[in-house]
Amino acid sequence: MARDTRQRRAILHALHEAPGPLTPHEVHAAARKVHERLGLATVYRNLARLEEAGDVVPVHLPDDVARYEPAGRGHHHHFQCRGCSHVFELDADCPVSVLEGVVLPGGFQVEDHALTLYGLCAECRADPDGRQAERA
């Protein structure tokens, strides 16, 4: 069992408050609002320990760094904004779950899937340039 430290609590708080999975750098920025002296190396080390303990899960999107979110959220999909690069968790019902177990042409049987949608988030759509450089 992992030790409960102020750093670990700040990291978990950042992940639980986020609208979607965060990169280690995003975790660091958010967790520093709770624990000012938190270092980036500490974030990486704690994310690895939290993943090993089953408290967080990595999210791997195509052409992106690993992101992390709390474990236990069940099956869901993500939306990545092409303007600000933030990733959001989608609450909608899964549109492709009906394919699991189906045998596709060519004999391929669907066992699992991951779906990421891409576009602009509401903030980037509202920006005249169509991009938000940074978010607080």
FENQUI-V93222 format. One record per residue. RES is the residue in one small letter. PSI is psi in radians with two decimals (none if undefined). OMEGA is omega in whole degrees, -180 to 180 (999 if undefined). Layout:
BEGIN
RES_PSI_OMEGA / RES_PSI_OMEGA
END
This chain:
BEGIN
m_2.34_-177 / a_2.56_177 / r_2.52_176 / d_1.88_-179 / t_2.87_177 / r_-0.68_179 / q_-0.82_-179 / r_-0.70_177 / r_-0.70_179 / a_-0.69_179 / i_-0.82_179 / l_-0.67_177 / h_-0.78_179 / a_-0.76_-179 / l_-0.69_-179 / h_-0.50_-179 / e_-0.25_-176 / a_2.59_178 / p_-0.10_-180 / g_-3.08_-178 / p_2.55_-177 / l_2.59_171 / t_2.83_176 / p_-0.64_179 / h_-0.66_177 / e_-0.67_176 / v_-0.80_-179 / h_-0.86_-179 / a_-0.76_-179 / a_-0.72_-177 / a_-0.47_178 / r_-0.31_176 / k_-0.41_179 / v_-0.64_-177 / h_1.58_-172 / e_-0.60_-174 / r_0.21_-179 / l_2.24_180 / g_2.72_-179 / l_-0.69_179 / a_-0.64_178 / t_-0.66_178 / v_-0.87_179 / y_-0.80_-178 / r_-0.77_-179 / n_-0.63_176 / l_-0.72_178 / a_-0.75_180 / r_-0.70_179 / l_-0.63_176 / e_-0.78_179 / e_-0.62_180 / a_-0.15_180 / g_0.26_-180 / d_-0.45_176 / v_2.75_177 / v_2.51_176 / p_2.59_175 / v_2.11_-178 / h_1.95_176 / l_2.61_179 / p_2.39_177 / d_0.63_-180 / d_2.78_176 / v_2.84_177 / a_2.43_176 / r_2.86_-177 / y_2.57_175 / e_2.80_179 / p_2.52_177 / a_2.82_173 / g_0.19_-179 / r_-0.05_179 / g_-3.11_-177 / h_2.24_177 / h_2.99_-179 / h_3.03_-175 / h_2.77_175 / f_2.22_178 / q_2.20_180 / c_2.24_178 / r_-0.25_179 / g_-0.99_-174 / c_-0.12_180 / s_0.03_178 / h_2.63_179 / v_2.35_-178 / f_2.56_176 / e_2.36_178 / l_2.38_-180 / d_-0.09_-175 / a_2.73_174 / d_2.62_-178 / c_2.08_-178 / p_-0.22_-176 / v_0.10_-178 / s_-0.40_179 / v_-0.29_-179 / l_-0.29_-178 / e_2.25_-178 / g_-0.23_-179 / v_2.51_174 / v_2.10_-178 / l_2.88_174 / p_2.44_-176 / g_-0.04_178 / g_0.20_-180 / f_2.18_177 / q_2.19_-178 / v_2.16_178 / e_-0.50_-177 / d_2.97_178 / h_2.84_172 / a_2.44_-177 / l_2.20_174 / t_2.22_176 / l_2.60_-178 / y_2.55_178 / g_-2.60_179 / l_2.37_175 / c_2.99_-177 / a_-0.70_-179 / e_-0.72_179 / c_-0.61_176 / r_-0.59_-179 / a_-0.36_180 / d_2.29_-179 / p_-0.52_178 / d_-0.11_-179 / g_0.27_-179 / r_2.48_170 / q_2.02_-178 / a_-0.79_-178 / e_2.65_173 / r_2.56_178 / a_none_999
END
